[in-house]
Amino acid sequence: MTKHCRTTAATAVAGLVIAGAHFIGATSAYADDVTPSVPPGTEVSASPPVAIKADSPGLKLPQGGTLAPSKVLDMVEVVEDLGGEERRQETNQTVMMALQSEVMFPEDSAVFNAQASARIQAIAQEINSQKATAVRVFGFTDDQGSYEHGKELSKKRADAVQAELAKTVTNPSVQFDVRGYSEDYPIADNGTEEGRKKNRRVEITFPRGSGQ
């Protein structure tokens, strides 16, 4: 059973509707269940907006009216399993899979448990099907303990996931970007154990390709 969380924003410009939502994460904010974390330097730009002629008679602008700058906003769909252990987020350009650390690692460890490999191999198979050539693997912790320890642990966990992915990803030219962000970019409230559990995660992101 899955819980579907969808978010769509629409901007109308004289009858032209462009649907979607583009989110940029910030270290000082969180949004439970719907907003992805986007660490600096990893944003994916949306496609250029469709050109609109201001003098087109079909626009029917009121006298003295002017067009606002056009925008294209990405559509974001988030699907999370009932226990919150796995979270899938898709835009028109990327797929992001987030796995809670508890389903892969013992507490305060970067050594896989027995179930972790199968989950990661399934993601690797999707990377193959999408013919992705660039994969980001980012680790995150909650805000418990020191920032420095969280940085080290989140990077080690991201490294472990990347190494497991590499066993199944078949394209030898795939470039991996592996980072650890400690408690930065939370997606839930660190003030509750439920929120901290969601924040302890590894995110695997890759572009949508011709495989679907």
N, C-alpha and C positions, 0 to 999 in steps of 0.2 A: 504494500500500500504506500502510495506517495502523496505528499502534500504539494500542491502546485501554487507557487507564488509568482504572479506575473505583474509586471509593471510596464505601463505604456503611457507616454506623454505625447500630446498632439499639439501642433502649432498650426493655426489656420492663417493663410495670407490670401485674402480675397478669393476664397473658394479652393485654394490649393492646401491640402492637409498632408503634413509630413509627420508620421507617427514614430514614436520611439522614446528612449530615455538613455541619456549618457551620464554616467556617474563618475565622479572623481573623488577618491577617498582622501581623508585628511587625518592627521594624527590626533586631532583634538575632538573628533566626532566618531560616532558609530551609528549604524542603523541595522537593527536586528532583522535578519532574514531577507532583506531585499537589496541592500546596497553592497556592491562588491568593493574590495579593497584594491586600489590601484596605486601602488608605490610610485614615487616620482621617477620619471623617465621611462615608464612602461605603458603610457597611455596609447591607445590605438585611435588614430584620427578617423572621423567619419568621412564618407564619400562627399565630394563637393556638392553643394546644393544645385538644384536645377535652375538654370538661368530664367529670369522672369523679366519681361519688358514692362517698364513702368507705364508706357503709353499704349499698352494693349487695350483695345476697347472692351474686351471681355472682363476686365478687372472691375470696372464700374466704381472707381474711387470717388468718394465725395469731393466736392469742390475744395481745393486747397489741401487735400489729403496726399500723403506720400507713403511709399512702401518702406516698411522696416527691413533691415538686412535679413536675407534668407538664411535659414539654418537647416541642417540635417541632423536629427537626433537618432542615435542608435536605439534599436529595439532590444530590450533585455528581458530574458525569461529565466527564472530561477526555479529549480525543482530540488526539493530536499526530501530525503527519505524520512520515515516517521520518527526514527530515533535521532535524526540530525547527524548521523555518522558520516553521511556522504551528501555533498551539495553540488549540484550541477548548474552552471550559469552559462547561458548562450547569448551572444549578440549576433548581428548579421555578419560579423567578421571573425569572432573568436569563440572558443569553447574553454571553459574553466571548470576543472574538477577540484573540489576541496574535500580532503579526508581529515576527519578529526584524529589528532595524534593518538588518542586512546585506542583506536581500532588498529593501529600499526605498531605502537611502541609501549613497553612498560613505562611506568612513571619515571621521569627524569632520565630517560634512556634514549639512545638513537639506534638500538639493536632491534630488528624486526621481531614481532611475534609470529605465531604460526599462520595467522590468517592474512597477513599484510601482503605477501607476494602475489597471491591470486588477485587481490583488488588492484594492485598496481599493474599487473600484466594485462588486465582487462582494459585499463586506460591506455596502455601502450598499443594494444590492438586497434583502439580507436584512432590514436595518432597515426598508425599505419594506414588506416582506411581513409583518413583525411589527407594523406600525403603531405603531412606537415614537415617543414624543414627547419622550424625554429620552435623550441619548447622552453617555457619558463617554469622553473620549479622553485617556489618560494616557501620558506618555513616561517611560522609565527608561533609565539607563546602568549600566555596571559601576562598580567602585570604582577604576579607573585614572584618573589625573589628578586635578585638584582638584574638590572638591564643587561649587564655584561654576560651574566650566565645565560640569560635568555637568548642573547645574540649567538653565543657559541652553540647552545643546544639546538636552536632553530636552524642554524646552518648545517650542523651535523645531520639532522633529520632530513633536510632538503637534499644533502649529498647522498644519503642512503637511498632515498626515493629515486633520485636521478640514476644511480648505479643500477637499481632494479629495472627501471624503465629501459636503460640501454641494453639489457639482456634480450628484450623482446622487440624494441624498435628496429625495423629492418633497414631503414634508409641510413647508409653510412655517413651521409652529408648533413644529418640533423645537427643543428647547433643548440646546445643547452645553455641557458642562463640560470645559474643556481645561486640563491641568496638566502640569508637568514636575517629576519627583521625584528626578532625579539618580540616585544609587546606593541610595536608600532602597528598602525592600521587595524585596530580591532573591528570586528563586524558585529559584536554584541557587547552587552554591559558587563564589564569586569567586576561589578559590584555583586554579582550573583554567581554561584557555582555553575548554573546552566549556561550563563553567558561566557564565563571563563573557559568552559569546555568547548564551546564553539570557536573561541579565539585560538585555542591550541590546535593548530591545523597545518597541513601542507597543501598548497595550491599548485595545480599543474595546469598551465594555460598554453594553448596552441591555436593557430589559425584554422578556421574552417577552410576546407579545400574542395577538391572535385570529387571526393569520395562519397558525398551524399547529395 
